Every structure is written in structure tokens, then in C-alpha cells.
Amino acid sequence: MSSKSKYSSKILKILGEKPAIPLDSFKDVDNPKTSYAVTRSIKNLIDSGCAEILNSTKQKFLRITKEGKTKLNTQLLEGEEALVPSSWDGLWRIILIDLPENRKSERESLRYLLKKAGFVCLKNSAWISPFPFEFLFANIKKDLRLTTEMMIIVTEFIDEETKKVLFETFGK
């Protein structure tokens, strides 16, 4: 990962934690090299649609966008800290998605994230995984306001025939 993308990743992570952050808080006056890299990274995040500037009467704020949240979630799934536990807790995570055709790009983004998290598509819009990513997807559901379009189910009860297929699929 280049140093520029490291700065962008760190900035996205910071933006994902708060509604908006004063733009001045990202400046490092003591280190012009770092300050330049941060400024370029912020500009790239804005240009790519991952962040936006909010103007108030006294100062400018930086805020993550919906695209930025999707990128941040992807980074979380790809990062080293996203390692999946090696021992299974016995619970299956099932995510049901029902997005209309006019929200196709969101549906495709969700499918991409589900695949990255190790989910397998069972039937049309039903995804299942033994991996504990339900909290990540609960946050995605909240961020994208998918109140009725996405359901997250965590269960240990699955019929025997389906269990056999799932154990073969996930090697459990």
C-alpha cells in the first residue's frame, strides 16, 4: 500500500467514526511533507466521491459520503485486522437482501461486500456464513437505511440436509 493510500485509509477510518470533522484538525503544521500528503489524500477522497466538504460560518468540515462508507467497509474486510476467527462459534449468519432494480448499484456493492466477508449466496438474495460479521453488516444496514430491504439473522438451527451442504461449502 502506498503512503498516499495509507493516508486516505486513515482519514476514511477517522471520518467513519464521527458525523463531521473540522478540516483544520487534519493539518500538521510542524511537518510540511505530512501536511502535503494529507491535503492530497483529502482532495483525492473528495474527487472520488468518498468525502465531502461542509461549510459553516466559522470553518470547513469534512464528512464521509455513502461511497466513502462502502470503501471503508471494504477496507475493513480486506485489512489484516479483519482476520476471521479459526474456531467456529456454532452460529450461522444469514443475510436476506431485497433491493429494487432502481438501487442496483447498492445491491451490487452489498454483494461484493458479502463475498469479501466470506458469505455464500444460497438462493437469489439469501446469503449465509459461519463468520461473525453480523455487526459490520448491521452498521451497513443502518448507514444505507435498509430498514426493510435487509434482514440479518443469526441462528444455530438449520435442517440436517442444509447443514451437510454448508459443512461441505465452508469445510466445517
C-alpha positions, 0 to 999 in steps of 0.5 A: 500500500502506498503512503498516499493510500495509507493516508486516505485509509486513515482519514476514511477510518477517522471520518467513519467514526464521527458525523463531521470533522473540522478540516483544520484538525487534519493539518500538521503544521510542524511537518510540511511533507505530512501536511502535503500528503494529507491535503492530497489524500483529502482532495483525492477522497473528495474527487472520488466521491468518498468525502465531502466538504461542509461549510459553516460560518466559522470553518470547513468540515469534512464528512464521509459520503455513502461511497466513502462508507462502502470503501471503508467497509471494504477496507475493513474486510480486506485489512489484516485486522479483519482476520476471521476467527479459526474456531467456529462459534456454532452460529450461522449468519444469514443475510436476506437482501431485497433491493429494487432494480432502481438501487442496483448499484447498492445491491451490487456493492452489498454483494461484493461486500458479502463475498469479501466477508466470506458469505455464500449466496444460497438462493437469489438474495439469501446469503449465509456464513459461519463468520461473525460479521453480523455487526459490520453488516448491521452498521451497513444496514443502518448507514444505507437505511435498509430498514426493510430491504435487509434482514440479518439473522443469526441462528444455530438451527438449520435442517440436517440436509442444509447443514451437510451442504454448508459443512461441505461449502465452508469445510466445517 
